[in-house]
Amino acid sequence: MTSTSSIGAERLARRMARGCEFLGSEVAILGGAMSWVSERNLVAAISNAGGFGVIACGAMSPALLDAEIAATKALTDKPFGVNLITMHPQLFELIDICGKHGVGHVVLAGGLPPAGSLDAIKGHGAKLICFAPALSLAKKLIRSGVDALVVEGMEAGGHIGPVSTSVLAQEILPEVASQVPVFVAGGIGRGEAIAGYLDMGAAGVQLGTRFAAATESIAHPNFKKAFIRASARDAIASVQIDPRLPVIPVRALKNAGGELFTAKQREVAQALDAGSVEMAEAQLQIEHYWAGALRRAVIDGDVEHGSVMAGQSVGMVTKEEPVATIIETLMAEAAHALEKRAA
Ligand SMILES: Cc1cc2nc3c(=O)[nH]c(=O)nc-3n(C[C@H](O)[C@H](O)[C@H](O)COP(=O)(O)O)c2cc1C
């Protein structure tokens, strides 16, 4: 950190203190769980660098999650969390695996916690973090006993809601930040933005895109190259073209796969019009189109037909660099911004 940033560094540490205490980390930066990317290596690297890594369970079986947590523990003695998707058919077994390993923080994604899941997670002594896509839901989650919230805007990579980070932060932080720690996510690429959200009352931030192409990330070199080449406008949200065929928007780099998805929707809609396919089957075809697509891009390196999920901050990913360097840079930028405020 530069010598000019000592006041800034102090101010930053003070603003992050609550988030650090909640997470048990040195800096209040969560590495947002990214399916296929956030496995033992990246998660341990983020936690070892002072941040808070989160394993993406995604569609893993309980046995695979068990092995992944054990392997992560072998690489770091720092705290890390586990992200579980509410729709997973074995959610409660996965919760028990987290309990078995004494995982301190569970992040539940994909909607409100299903009945019994909050008690199951907290029954193991873990803290529960949930996504709040609107102020009303933030209040409801707090009432139900959630320990912390992530507020994630539509600039983010992966599955997204309709509202931007800046608007969600303005709506939610003033109302609930005094009650539970709130971490802001989506579109954060530099430390100045982190300083801004901390000033607004955030306890910390969550970043995904900035870490996906890190040296320690196991993503295929093609996936990392695509991130390094891309600019903000290349990270586009998938579009639903027929009201009968629901599509949960996903932000990813535009490629042939995205265009083929649009063509597929048109083809299925035409089949529906012609009566050659039933509604349920048509919706299933759309839902299943992307199954395995993220894996194809991250692991196999097929960045043309796979899903290269990335947020708009992808333009600020300019090289492959170690996680520690990324975190140091973000912290120095945030401290510098706060130093200027002091002046
Ligand atoms: C490749 C990729 C995969 C992701 N997978 C998941 C996931 O499995 N579960 C989840 O809750 N969020 C997922 N996310 C969202 C991240 O956890 C994080 O919240 C988001 O990337 C933050 O916004 P940013 O991309 O602008 O930094 C994913 C994001 C990316 C880029």
The ligand as an SDF file (V2000), in Angstrom:
LIG
                    3D

 31 33  0  0  0  0  0  0  0  0999 V2000
  -18.9920  -17.6120  -14.0580 C   0  0  0  0  0  0  0  0  0  0  0  0
  -19.9310  -17.2220  -12.9480 C   0  0  0  0  0  0  0  0  0  0  0  0
  -20.6460  -18.2210  -12.2710 C   0  0  0  0  0  0  0  0  0  0  0  0
  -21.4860  -17.8870  -11.1930 C   0  0  0  0  0  0  0  0  0  0  0  0
  -22.1220  -18.8870  -10.5060 N   0  0  0  0  0  0  0  0  0  0  0  0
  -22.8430  -18.5710   -9.3930 C   0  0  0  0  0  0  0  0  0  0  0  0
  -23.4050  -19.6020   -8.5840 C   0  0  0  0  0  0  0  0  0  0  0  0
  -23.2410  -20.7920   -8.8470 O   0  0  0  0  0  0  0  0  0  0  0  0
  -24.1120  -19.2400   -7.4660 N   0  0  0  0  0  0  0  0  0  0  0  0
  -24.2800  -17.9130   -7.1210 C   0  0  0  0  0  0  0  0  0  0  0  0
  -24.9290  -17.6270   -6.1120 O   0  0  0  0  0  0  0  0  0  0  0  0
  -23.7530  -16.9090   -7.8820 N   0  0  0  0  0  0  0  0  0  0  0  0
  -23.0360  -17.2200   -8.9830 C   0  0  0  0  0  0  0  0  0  0  0  0
  -22.4260  -16.2050   -9.6980 N   0  0  0  0  0  0  0  0  0  0  0  0
  -22.4920  -14.8060   -9.1670 C   0  0  0  0  0  0  0  0  0  0  0  0
  -21.2710  -14.4990   -8.2720 C   0  0  0  0  0  0  0  0  0  0  0  0
  -21.2980  -15.2660   -7.0890 O   0  0  0  0  0  0  0  0  0  0  0  0
  -21.1900  -13.0260   -7.8530 C   0  0  0  0  0  0  0  0  0  0  0  0
  -22.2640  -12.6890   -7.0150 O   0  0  0  0  0  0  0  0  0  0  0  0
  -21.1710  -12.0720   -9.0300 C   0  0  0  0  0  0  0  0  0  0  0  0
  -20.2140  -12.5180   -9.9550 O   0  0  0  0  0  0  0  0  0  0  0  0
  -20.8620  -10.6680   -8.5460 C   0  0  0  0  0  0  0  0  0  0  0  0
  -20.9290   -9.7460   -9.5780 O   0  0  0  0  0  0  0  0  0  0  0  0
  -19.6830   -9.4340  -10.5680 P   0  0  0  0  0  0  0  0  0  0  0  0
  -19.6520  -10.5610  -11.5350 O   0  0  0  0  0  0  0  0  0  0  0  0
  -20.0970   -8.1570  -11.2160 O   0  0  0  0  0  0  0  0  0  0  0  0
  -18.4460   -9.3160   -9.7350 O   0  0  0  0  0  0  0  0  0  0  0  0
  -21.6240  -16.5200  -10.8030 C   0  0  0  0  0  0  0  0  0  0  0  0
  -20.9150  -15.5250  -11.5080 C   0  0  0  0  0  0  0  0  0  0  0  0
  -20.0810  -15.8540  -12.5580 C   0  0  0  0  0  0  0  0  0  0  0  0
  -19.3060  -14.7570  -13.2710 C   0  0  0  0  0  0  0  0  0  0  0  0
  1  2  1  0
  2  3  1  0
  2 30  2  0
  3  4  2  0
  4  5  1  0
  4 28  1  0
  5  6  2  0
  6  7  1  0
  6 13  1  0
  7  8  2  0
  7  9  1  0
  9 10  1  0
 10 11  2  0
 10 12  1  0
 12 13  2  0
 13 14  1  0
 14 15  1  0
 14 28  1  0
 15 16  1  0
 16 17  1  0
 16 18  1  0
 18 19  1  0
 18 20  1  0
 20 21  1  0
 20 22  1  0
 22 23  1  0
 23 24  1  0
 24 25  2  0
 24 26  1  0
 24 27  1  0
 28 29  2  0
 29 30  1  0
 30 31  1  0
M  END
$$$$
